[in-house]
């Protein structure tokens, strides 16, 4: 049904079959939205968990490199050059670890928080309102059925008034709940767009910030250090490969 973007609140009192049919479309859309966001949440949770693991692993690597000089290798002896080099690596990786830790925090705040809020607050609210509306509708149907079973020949005025009051009260409650339910379903059409874009925006902004931070920390000094180490590794690799076996 193209072009449908809201449930008509003005038609809730009549509660016509057409309105109920339209409600069914919105409930189907809400179910599809809930399913999609559940999958998206799991994907983003994997990103967040992987980032936390990367941050922890990077920090551990830095720590192990710092501890190299404390190790005693039976065949290695004291290699001050290697120890110094690894200390330099540890310093670089430690700075990277700090960048990864910042990224983890930003992903938690800017990506995971908004999508979690949408699931736990907005989608959960729809589920609760649907249950409340169903209960109110069942109560109203029960009251109407009771009224319809009143015997016209043995009509008790007191009982009749009580039943009519029950019908009125249950109908009023049903109308109030359907108004709230419809309004929330209409609002969800706007909220789901924000809920989709906000965590994606947060993810991209966090990544951009991470790359900028990394670029600032990996200064020319570190680039020169890495270039020198790379040259040394290549030279020693050639020496090994040129050795006669």
N, C-alpha and C positions, 0 to 999 in steps of 0.2 A: 504494500500500500504506500506508494511513493508520495512524498509531500507531507506525511504525517509527522508532526514534530511535538505535539502536546496533547494531553488528555483534557477535554473540556470540563472545567470545574463547574460551569453553570448547569451541566446536565447530570450532575451527581445525584441530585434529589430525585429525579425521575428514574434513574438507574435502569435505563432501557436496555434491551438486548443488543442494540447497536453499540451502546457505550460499553457494555460488558465484552463485546467482541473486540472493540478497540483496546480495552484493558488487556485482553489476552495477547494482543500484538506487543504491547509494551512489556508485559511480563516475559514473553519469549525473548525480546531484545535484552532485557535485564539478565536473563539466564545466560544468554550468549556472551554478554559483557562480563559477567562474573567468571565464566569459564575461560575467556580469553585473558583476563587480568590475572587469573590464577596461574596460567602458564607463563605470562610475562613476569610475574613476581618471582617464580621459580628460576627463570633465566637470569634475572637481575640478582637474585640471591646467590646464584653460582658465580657471577662476576664478583660480587662483594666477598664471598668466601675465598675465591681464588686470590683476590687482591690481599686479603688478610694473611693468607698462607704465604704469598710472595713476600710480603713485608716481614713476616716472621722468619722465613728462610733466608732472606737477605741479611737480616740482623744476626742470625746464627752464623752465617758465612763470615761476616765481619769479625765476630767474636773468635771463631776458630783461627782465622788468620792472625789475629792479635796474639793468640796463645801459641803460635808456632815456635816462637823463640824459647818457650818453656819446655818444649818437647825434647826428648833425648833419643836420637836415632843411633843405633849401634854402628851403622856404617857412615852416618852423615857427618858426625863431628859438629863443631860449631861453625856455621856458615853465616857470618855477619852480613854479607852482601844479600844473601837470600832472605834473612830475617828482616833486614832493613827494607828490602823491596816489598815483602809481604805486609809489612807495617804500613807502607804507602798505599798498597792495594786496600788494606783494611780501612784506611781513612777515607778513601774514595767510596768504597762500598758502604761505609757507615753513613756517609752523606746521602747516598742513594736510598739507604734504608729509612732515613728520616723523611725523604721525599715520598716513599711508598706509604709510610705511616700517615702522613698528611693526606695522601690520596684516599686511604682507607676511611679516614674520618670524614672527608668531604663526600665520599660515596654514601656513607651511612646517613649523613644529614640531607644531602641534596637528591639522592636517588632512592634509597630504601625507605626513608621516612615518609615522603609523600605518597608513594604507592601503597605502603602499609596502612597509612591513614585512610586512604580511599577504600581499601578492602575492609578494614576493621570498623570504620565509622559509617561511610556512605552505603556500601553494599550490604553491610550488616543491618543498617537501619531499614532498608527495603524489605529484608527477610522478616524482621520483627513486625513491621507495619502490615505486611501481607498476612501474617499469623493473626494479628489483632483484628484486621478487617474480616478475616474468615470467621473468627469467633463471633464478632458482632453480627455478621450476616447469618450465621447459624442460629444465634439467639433470636434474631428478628423472624427468621423462618419458623422457628418453634412457636413464637408468640402468635404469628399469623395463623398457623395450623390450629393452635388452641382456640383461637377466636372463631375459626371456620367450623369447629366441631361443637360450638354452643348450640344447644337445642332451642329452637324457636318456640316450641310448645311448652317447655319447662324452663322458660327463661328466668334466671335469677338476676335481678338488677344489680345486686352487689357484686356478684361474680362477673357479670358482663362488664361492669365499670372497671373492675380490677384487670380483666383481660385486655380491655381497650387501652387502659393506662399502660399496660405492659407492652402492647403493640406500639403505642406512641413513643414510649421511652426507648425501646429497642431500635425503632426506626430512626430516632434522633441520634442515638449513639452510632448506628451504622452510617448515617450520613456524615457525621463528624469524622469517623475513621476513614471513610472513602475519600473525603476531601483532603485529609492529611496524606493519605496514600497516593492519591493522584498528584498532589503538589510535589511530593518527593520523587515520584517517577518522572515528572516533567523536569524537575531540577537535575535529575541524574543524567539527562541527555546533555546538559551543559557541563556538569561536573566530570563526566567520563572523558571529555575532550581535554580538560585541564589535567586530569589524572594521568592521561597518556603522555602528554607533552612535557609536563613538569619534571618527572624523573629522567626523561631522555635529555632534557635541557641540563639538568643537574649533572648527569653522567658526562656529557660532552664538556661542560664548563670545568668539571673536576679534572678531566683528562688534559685539557688545554693548560690548566693551572699547573698540573704535574709536569708537563713537558717544558713549560717555561721555567719552573723551579729547577728542574734537572739541568736545563741549559745554563742557568745562572750559576749553579753549583759546580758543574763540570767546566771549569775555567780553562783558559789557554794553558795554564801551568799543568793541569792534569792531562790535557791533550798531548803536551810535549812529553810528559812522563810515560804515557801509554805508547806513544810513538817510539820512544827509546826502548821500552821493554819489548815491543813488537819486533824491532830491528834485531835486538839481542836474541830473541827466541828463534827468529828466522835464521840467524847466523849459526846458532848452535845446532839447529835442525839440519842445516847443510853439512856441518861438520860430522854429525852422526851418520848421515846418509852416505857421505863420502868415505867413511872408514871401511877398510877391507874387512870382510867377515872371515 
